[in-house]
């Protein structure tokens, strides 16, 4: 079945949360920030609520990729997109999602919809990583307006079919249209994927943490990337 890039709707929020946890549930930083199984289970609701808020946010585009029947696509005349390169809706299972934050000018009065974190979140680690991320972005592009890929995940059962490439290329096209750069942070494992699409490494940044199970020190690393059209 073909893959179709769409704008997310509220009904997709639970599926987005499920994909997020399937894709990142074993990530060391997530486990450290949300250190018990109960907290991580509650995190699912936080991700769902944030997805709903982001879908309504005019400064965020939440993308989903659906696995759709070709007959539905060819026979449905209501798929004309309201955003560039996006179809309004299609019937099909959501297999991947991405969130692109839009450029914000320095004189704009804008506040991103807040996260509502579950009880038991390790805010020392969460806030520490947030600061590291903000500092890395500033070193990469300063305060220049940009498209920022904040989250992206694919259902592990559907990896390798091109969903992630579709969602990243959407953001790249917006950069070309608006003449602004893109910025993202990548795990070490995903870095080559972004390099192949034309993103440029800026730096590797780290945060020391205590591993939950062994109580041994660990170091988490990610790489910041930029794309210049």
N, C-alpha and C positions, 0 to 999 in steps of 0.2 A: 504494500500500500504506500502511496506517496506521503511525504511529510509536508505539512502546510504551516507556514509561519502566521500567527495570529496575535492580536492584542488580547491579553487575558481579561476574563470577566470574573465577577465575584464568586461564581460557582466553581472556579478553578482553584480557589485559595487553599482548600484542604489538600488537593492533589499537589499543589506547589509545596506545601509543608511536608507532605510525604516524600516527595522527590528530594527536597533539601536534606532531610534526615537520612535518606538512603544514600545520597551522594557524599554527605559530610559527617555522618554519624560516627565514623571512626577517626575523624580528624583530631589530631592531638590538641589543637587549640580549642576546638569545640568541647572536647571532653574535659579540659582543664577549666574552662569558663563555666561549664555546667556539669559539676563533678559527680553527680549520682544519677542512677537510672531514673529515679523519680523526677529529678530536675529536668533531665533530657526529655522525658515524656511530657512534662508540662511545657517545655520549649516548643513543642509542636503547635500548641495553641498560640503562643507568641508569634511564631512564624506565619500562621494563618491570618491573625489579626493584622500583622504588618503588611502582608500581601494585599489584603482588602484595602487598607489605607493607601498603599502605594498605587493601586489600580485607580483610585480616585484622585490621586495627586497630579496636578497638571504639569509638574516638573519631573515626573517619572513615567517612563514607558515600561510596563511589565509585558514581556513577550512570553508566549507559549508556542511550542511546536506540537502539532497534533498528527497522529497517524490516521489518515483519512481514506475513505473509499473514493476511488477516482470517479465513480458514477455520481456521487453526491456533488463533487466539485464541478463536473462538467454540466450538470443539470440545474445548478443553483445560481440564480442571477443576483442574489443578495450578498455576494462575497466581495463586492467592491470595497476597497480599504478606505478608511477615514484618515489614516496616516500613511506616509510614503512606504510602499513595499509591504504593506500589511493587509491581510484580508480580515474582514470584520468578524466573521465567525465561520466555523466548520464543525461538523459532527465527527468526532474522533477522539481517541484517548490522548490525553496530554502526556507526552513522554519527556519533556524538557521545559525549562523556564529560564528566563534571564531578566534582570532589572537594569535598565539604563537610566541613570540620573542625567537630566538635561543641564546644559550650561546655565549658570546663575551669574548675572552681572553684579558687580560690586555695589551698585546702587539699588538693587532689587530687594524688596522686603519679602523674604521667603524663609520659611522654616520647614525642614523635612518632617514628615509625620514621625512621631517618636516610636521607639520600641517600648513594649510593655514586658519587661523581663520577669521570668518566674521566680518565686521565692526559692532561695538556695543558690542563686547565681553568685559566682565569685567575682564581685565587682572590682577587686584589686587587679585581677588578671584582665577582665573585660575592659576596664578603663585604661589600663596600661597598654593593651594592644590597640585600642582606639587611638591613643596619642601617637603611638608608633606609626600607625597608618596615616594619620593626618600629617605628621612630619615628613613621611616619605613622599606623599603627594605634593607637599609644598616644595620639597627639594627637586622633584621631577618637573613641575610645571609652574611653580609659584602660585599666584592667585589668578592665573588665566582661566577664563571660563572654558569648560570642557564637557564632553560626554564622559561619564564615569560608569563603568560596568561594576555594579556593587555586588551582585550575586548572580551566579549561573550554575545550574545543575542539570544533569541528565539522569533519568532512571537507568541504573546499571544494566538492566536487561536490554536497553536500547542503544547502548553506546556503539560508536563506530558507524552510525548511519548518516552522520552529517548534520544533526540537529544543532550542535554547538556552533558549527561553522555558519549556519544560517543566521543564528542570533547575533553572533559577533559581527558578521558582515552588515547586518542591518545598522548597527551602531557606526560602523566605518562609513557607510553611505551618508548617514546624518552628518558626520564630521565633514565630509566633502561638500555637502549642500550648504552647511552653515559656516564653513571655513574655520573650524575650531579643532583642537586636538582631542584625542581620547586618552583616558587613563584607566588603569586597572591594576589590581594586585593578584598575583598567581601563586598557587602552591608550586613547589619545586617539580612535582610530577607533571603538572600541566604546562610548564613553561615553554616547552618545545612547540606545543600547539599554537601558542600566540606568536612565537617567532616565525613560524611558517606562514602566518597570515600577514606578516609585515610589522608587527609590534617590536619595539626596541627596548632592550633591557636598560633600566636606569640604575638599580641597586638591589642588593639583597639586604633585608633588614630582619632583625631577630628580637625575640623576647625570651628571657630565661623564666622557667616555671618549675614547679615541683610536680613530678609525675604522681598522679592520684593513687595508683595502686602500690607502687614501690617506694614512694616518698623520696625518690632520687631526683637530683636536678636534671632538667632537660632544657633544650634550646629549640624554640620553634622558629622556622624561617619561611619567609615569602619573598617574592621578587616583584618589584614595581616595574610596570611597562607603560610606554606611551606610544601613541600612533599619531603621526603627522601626515595629513592627506597631501 
